[in-house]
Amino acid sequence: MPASPNAPNATPNVATSDVPNMLPNHRHTPGANILRALSPWFTGLIVILLLLPIGSVVLSWLETDQGAMAHIAATTLPDLLQNTLLVTVFVGIGTTIIGTLTAWLTAHFDWRGRRLLEWMLVLPLAMPAYVLAYAYTDLLQYAGPIQTWLRDVCGWQSTSDYWFFDIRSLGGAALMLVCALYPYVYLLSRVAFLEQSASLFEAGRTFGDRRGTMFFRVSLPLARPAIVAGMALTMMETLADYGTVSYFGVNTFTSGIFNAWFSQGDRIAAAKLATMLLVFVALIMMVEHLARHGARFADNASRKPRREVLHGVSGWLALLICALPVLSGFMLPLLLLIRLAYQESGGTWIAVATKLSPLIPLATNSLLLATITALIAVALALWLAYQQRRSPSLLSRTAHRAVGLGYAVPGTVIAVGVLIPITRLDHQLADLLSSLAGRDVGLLLTGGISVLVYAYLIRFLAISLQACDAGFAKITPSIDQAARSLGANSVEVICRVHLPMLRASLMTAGLMVFVDVMKELPATIVMRPFNFDTLAVRTYTLAKDERLGEASFVALAIVFVGLIPVVFASRAITKSTEAQSH
């Protein structure tokens, strides 16, 4: 069947004329009608489950805590506010400068090493910020190799004889987070730079504008929506961080929530602190909305600007600017971790095998959680994206907003919001079943991994949904119309038409959720079942006990597990954007 005149160009993967070969002439079945009737209820249930933790956190102000909140307000609350604000602002500024500058250089210029670095700049996504903290602490601390060498060479005896940057500080925590999070800004702003029209730059050159002038007057304003979106992501990830700030002894709201919950045993006070952290998240989202309000990506012509070739000093400077983030955010920490592992093992393969064997149960737990969460996240995202495509409604739009809000909420807040209502429900359910069975059946929900997977889905479902929405956007509506004209119901359209065309998008969605779950720390620490550790939790526990050598093995496992999908995704993004730029 020919495409509709009003529809965009057909997707190259499957032409509209191929649909009759994919679908027999079926009539609508009663099962499909039941599914259509139940779909709004299922979508509404997803919205309720996504918003439940946030609602329980906000409603905590109606309850009375055990006095921990008053103590925190009188003692540490000003420090929590100040440190959280400073770290978030520093990281937002640092990631914006590095991500925007590297994106501009790789998108608009050509120089020796560009093709390699344009995808390597994404590699720090595989290196969690708390792993960076452990690696750089071993390098820069008082007993580390650098300060030891300086004391030997200069004859210094103690820190009173010289000044050296204290890595265990607020500035050190901000620096680690900048090195780990700048790829968010880089990825979004690079796509925006590649989509800019060549005519705008040609007009600038006719007026005598130079590179720097055109960057500030043409490129930067056009890419502003993407840059602001990336900066907002890095700031929200900073608010969600616990491992880095906790290891460096920087008191932020995440560490304050943990102290109120575990040290003082007051969940209501922790929930109230989590509500205050939500205010920071809301402010960031509001600033991003205001900064992007009315702004659109400009693509006034299909002809994209040609890359200007940089030679001599300019080329070497571009190489240096783009290589430094990769070296500091991935290559150097990786080498430091390998060095720590080598020293810890004594340089023998037998010792290495002895150190790796205890990691098998931890890796199994991490892979189990990541795999289950990724599969469920992809399935739910596919459902929500298809409902929005098939019949856009207030409910489907609400579901999309609820999913996006979940990603903006830090893991500690989600943990508090999930455990408070789920624990009450679990106790009531246990009492009911115990009375019916005549014996104590114990807790059913909070004693397993189901609640932990639930928290992961709230946190990371947005990543999967974004990938699914992007995949559906490439499928022309005429293909759906052709399939339905042949009598296919919704299930057949999804299974026989959409799934083959969405294979790459679904794989990307699952891989990114998988990587994020492998790295996730705060929610895992709070909600994991008894005697159930993951690679991330064990790394944090060993590093907190200053056993960096042992922690290096576990940290390397996290990095290498996350490296494969990050490389896969970065190369795919590079090829896609490269194709669009020609």
Summary of the structure (lengths in Angstrom):
residues: 582
radius of gyration: 25.9
end to end distance: 31.2
largest distance: 87.3
contacts: 1969
relative contact order: 0.15
helix: 77%
strand: 1%
